[in-house]
Amino acid sequence: MRTYETIADLKPLVGEIIGVSDWIQIDQARINQFAQATGDDQWIHVDTERAAKGPFGTPIAHGFLTLSLLPALFATAFEIRRSTMGINYGLNKVRFIQPVPVDSRVRGHFKLLGWDAIDNEGAQLLIEMTVELEGAGKPACVAESITRRYP
């Protein structure tokens, strides 16, 4: 995990990778829990026998499950010591490049694309998050996250 003292320490790093997260295991239990929470119980995710005969040969994680891991990936990629609060402001581009098979691992790479001052001495950060799929040549997901950080 990379550590920054203040929000302002990120400003000169626009265009650079500011952190890489720990790996997260995507097991069937996690996929099933996501399906239950969202009501998305499509067979390609939760019916292991049918998915084994499907186009990927195994169940795959929901694209939105991969995207929903953003906070957990952020949490292990970098910290800003003198920031008391971060707020999810939204997303710009989101692409699901390739499926995430059950029992695979993912991690996030965070590239700072923009840093803009906002009220209360905060900053709005535009961060490209690339979700790496272990052992794959292409990422599972690429998204632009907009967060607001405050001291």
C-alpha positions in Angstrom: 0.0 0.0 0.0 1.2 3.5 -0.9 0.8 6.2 1.7 0.4 9.9 1.1 0.4 12.4 3.9 -2.1 14.9 2.4 -4.6 15.2 -0.5 -2.3 17.9 -1.9 0.5 15.4 -2.2 -1.4 13.7 -5.0 -1.7 16.8 -7.2 1.7 16.5 -8.9 1.1 12.8 -9.6 -1.6 13.3 -12.3 -0.8 10.8 -15.0 0.9 8.3 -12.6 -0.1 5.1 -10.9 -0.8 6.0 -7.3 -1.4 2.5 -5.9 -2.0 -1.2 -6.6 -4.3 -3.1 -4.4 -4.1 -6.5 -2.7 -5.5 -9.5 -4.6 -9.2 -10.5 -3.9 -10.4 -14.0 -4.5 -13.6 -14.4 -6.5 -15.2 -17.6 -5.2 -18.6 -19.1 -5.9 -19.9 -18.0 -2.4 -19.1 -14.4 -3.2 -20.8 -14.7 -6.6 -23.9 -16.3 -5.0 -24.1 -13.6 -2.3 -23.9 -10.9 -5.0 -26.6 -12.6 -7.0 -28.8 -12.8 -3.9 -28.2 -9.2 -3.0 -29.0 -7.9 -6.5 -31.5 -10.3 -7.8 -29.3 -11.2 -10.7 -29.3 -14.9 -10.6 -28.5 -15.6 -14.3 -27.4 -19.2 -14.7 -23.9 -18.2 -16.1 -23.2 -16.9 -12.6 -24.9 -19.3 -10.1 -25.8 -22.6 -11.8 -22.4 -24.3 -11.7 -23.4 -27.4 -13.6 -25.0 -25.5 -16.5 -22.2 -22.9 -16.5 -19.6 -25.7 -16.8 -21.3 -26.5 -20.2 -21.6 -22.9 -21.2 -19.4 -20.6 -23.3 -16.8 -20.1 -20.5 -16.7 -23.6 -19.1 -17.2 -22.3 -15.6 -19.4 -19.8 -13.7 -18.3 -16.2 -14.1 -18.6 -13.2 -11.8 -21.1 -10.5 -12.6 -19.6 -7.5 -14.2 -21.2 -5.3 -11.6 -19.7 -7.6 -8.8 -16.3 -6.8 -10.2 -17.1 -3.1 -10.3 -18.6 -3.2 -6.7 -15.2 -4.3 -5.4 -13.9 -0.8 -6.1 -14.0 0.3 -2.4 -12.3 -2.8 -1.2 -9.6 -2.4 -3.9 -9.1 1.3 -3.1 -8.7 0.4 0.6 -5.6 -1.7 0.1 -4.1 0.3 -2.8 -3.3 3.7 -1.1 -4.1 5.8 1.9 -4.1 9.5 2.5 -3.2 10.0 6.2 -4.6 13.4 6.6 -7.9 12.7 4.9 -10.9 12.2 7.1 -13.5 11.4 4.5 -13.8 10.2 0.9 -17.1 10.3 -1.0 -18.0 8.4 -4.2 -19.1 11.1 -6.6 -19.7 8.7 -9.6 -18.2 7.0 -12.5 -17.4 8.0 -16.1 -16.4 5.2 -18.5 -16.9 1.6 -17.4 -15.9 -1.3 -19.5 -16.0 -5.0 -18.8 -13.1 -6.2 -21.0 -13.3 -9.9 -20.2 -15.1 -12.3 -17.8 -13.9 -13.1 -14.3 -14.1 -16.9 -13.9 -15.0 -18.4 -10.5 -12.0 -19.0 -8.3 -9.8 -16.4 -10.0 -8.2 -13.4 -8.3 -8.4 -9.7 -9.2 -6.6 -6.6 -8.0 -6.8 -2.9 -8.9 -4.3 -0.5 -10.4 -5.1 3.1 -9.8 -3.9 5.9 -12.1 -4.6 9.5 -11.2 -6.1 11.2 -14.2 -7.2 14.5 -12.6 -7.0 16.5 -9.4 -9.3 19.5 -8.9 -9.6 21.7 -5.8 -13.2 21.8 -4.3 -14.8 23.4 -1.3 -13.7 22.8 2.3 -10.0 22.3 1.2 -10.9 19.1 -0.5 -10.1 17.7 -3.9 -12.0 15.9 -6.6 -9.9 13.0 -7.9 -10.5 11.3 -11.3 -8.9 7.9 -11.0 -8.7 5.2 -13.7 -9.1 1.9 -12.0 -7.9 -1.1 -14.0 -9.0 -4.5 -12.6 -6.3 -7.0 -13.3 -7.3 -10.6 -13.7 -4.4 -12.8 -12.4 -2.7 -14.6 -15.3 -4.7 -12.9 -18.0 -3.4 -10.7 -20.8 -6.3 -8.2 -20.6 -7.9 -6.5 -17.7 -11.3 -7.6 -16.4 -12.6 -4.1 -16.0 -11.6 -0.5 -16.6 -13.5 2.3 -15.0 -13.0 6.0 -14.3 -13.9 6.7 -10.7 -14.6 10.2 -9.4 -14.1 10.6 -5.7 -14.1 13.6 -3.4 -11.6 13.7 -0.6 -11.6 16.0 2.4 -9.0 16.7 5.1 
